[in-house]
Amino acid sequence: MPDSAIPQPNDLRAFWMPFTANRQFKSNPRMMVSARDMHYTTADGRQILDGTAGLWCVNAGHARPKIVQAVQDQVAQLDYAPAFQMGHPKAFELANRLVDLTPDGMNYCFYTNSGSESVETALKMAIAYHRVRGEGSRTRLIGRERGYHGVNFGGISVGGIVANRKMFGTLLSGVDHMPHTHDLARNAFTRGEPEHGAELADELERIATLHDPSTIAAVIVEPVAGSTGVLIPPKGYLKRLREICDKHGFLLIFDEVITGFGRLGTPFAADYFDVTPDIITTAKGLTSGVIPMGAVFVRDEIHDAFMNGPEELIEFFHGYTYSGNPVAAAAALGTLDTYEDEGLLTRGADLAQYWEDSLHSLADHPYVIDIRNIGLIGAIELQPIEGAPTKRAFSAFLKAFEKGFLIRTTGDIIALSPPLIITKQQIDELIGAVGEVLKSI
Ligand SMILES: Cc1ncc(COP(=O)(O)O)c(C=O)c1O
């Protein structure tokens, strides 16, 4: 169907949109009707360059042939098979291919349908793991300020975004938070990993002492915090966290929902920082956003600890109706094929320098108080308007969209994370457009 023939809704009332200023949107809708490679087409026929890979997920670009084909074939062949006590070939084939990509010693994969569900799964696994080993006192979970781990109760409890927490009661008990690592005074305009702040990891020692290490099950962090505005870990910080976790027997969970699948120019952030966690949570880039799917990867010892007791009994009382759904598994296999054919899981490394130079060329633009980058992620932090936080960045978002560019803003930070197929010329276009927008807000 040509884009112009796609019917437009004449009533936008019923859909209560997620994480959206509903009234603002409905008074001036931004409607996408099709997408291919690096671009969306809007309902009014404009091309929009995708500067954010959708929501950090369309890593392979839009409507990629192998993914489209895989989904079409699979839905016609086996649309659904029960996920509990039954299987289908693609879920197993996919798990085997995925664990070939994960760090050594992480050879097991548990399927979910989203990043939020991957996080809940990882937190439950961590607590249950200690229990099956006879350390049932380890129930506390440690997160970090400005962390984003999805929107379910476990995720918002260990997360550190006030707006996501304050409306929802008392959340999980037994949770504590490390400080975030964002330090504009010492690290503004750093290219790559900041010099200052590794010592902030030692706050985990303080928390361990406060609660006693024997009560702590796991520590969860995003290796690079994405949703709160691209907070890149200071040099040595993640290694230090790993050491402290090892010393006290805490599981270290890397939430790689954004950083997984090539975002930093390596398959996982664990590879980039050379720090192997005990559990990795993923979603988004797993299917390049095409079909909802997540996966949690665990070290062999964690999986093995559950494989006890009578063989006919369920070992882990957790799972989802759509865990490993056949169509999602096919989409993921098509995505992995595309990543492999085009070298996309490492392409970010080739482009990183160009991306960095391009982003930092905006340093002297109006209102810019910091620029930071790693892999194919970038952030431009703006001076907030006094008394109206977020307004300046949101108006940049609207202006960019008018110009034909999708950017993302969080607070007063512009976050960029294009599909991994972006060309140098498209980087120039995107950063050029952001530069013009900054001069016009
Ligand atoms: C690090 C991290 N964890 C979890 C999530 C939640 O993922 P989902 O929206 O698929 O539930 C996100 C989403 O942006 C994320 O960035």
The ligand as an SDF file (V2000), in Angstrom:
LIG
                    3D

 16 16  0  0  0  0  0  0  0  0999 V2000
   18.6760   -0.0720   30.6700 C   0  0  0  0  0  0  0  0  0  0  0  0
   17.2320   -0.3480   30.4350 C   0  0  0  0  0  0  0  0  0  0  0  0
   16.6210   -1.3190   31.1040 N   0  0  0  0  0  0  0  0  0  0  0  0
   15.3270   -1.6100   30.9070 C   0  0  0  0  0  0  0  0  0  0  0  0
   14.5920   -0.9140   29.9930 C   0  0  0  0  0  0  0  0  0  0  0  0
   13.1340   -1.2310   29.8100 C   0  0  0  0  0  0  0  0  0  0  0  0
   12.9070   -1.8280   28.6020 O   0  0  0  0  0  0  0  0  0  0  0  0
   11.4040   -1.9890   28.0480 P   0  0  0  0  0  0  0  0  0  0  0  0
   10.9140   -0.6090   27.7340 O   0  0  0  0  0  0  0  0  0  0  0  0
   11.5810   -2.8750   26.8530 O   0  0  0  0  0  0  0  0  0  0  0  0
   10.6200   -2.6490   29.1180 O   0  0  0  0  0  0  0  0  0  0  0  0
   15.1740    0.1090   29.2600 C   0  0  0  0  0  0  0  0  0  0  0  0
   14.4020    0.8840   28.2800 C   0  0  0  0  0  0  0  0  0  0  0  0
   14.8270    1.8960   27.7710 O   0  0  0  0  0  0  0  0  0  0  0  0
   16.5380    0.4190   29.4890 C   0  0  0  0  0  0  0  0  0  0  0  0
   17.1490    1.3990   28.8260 O   0  0  0  0  0  0  0  0  0  0  0  0
  1  2  1  0
  2  3  1  0
  2 15  2  0
  3  4  2  0
  4  5  1  0
  5  6  1  0
  5 12  2  0
  6  7  1  0
  7  8  1  0
  8  9  2  0
  8 10  1  0
  8 11  1  0
 12 13  1  0
 12 15  1  0
 13 14  2  0
 15 16  1  0
M  END
$$$$
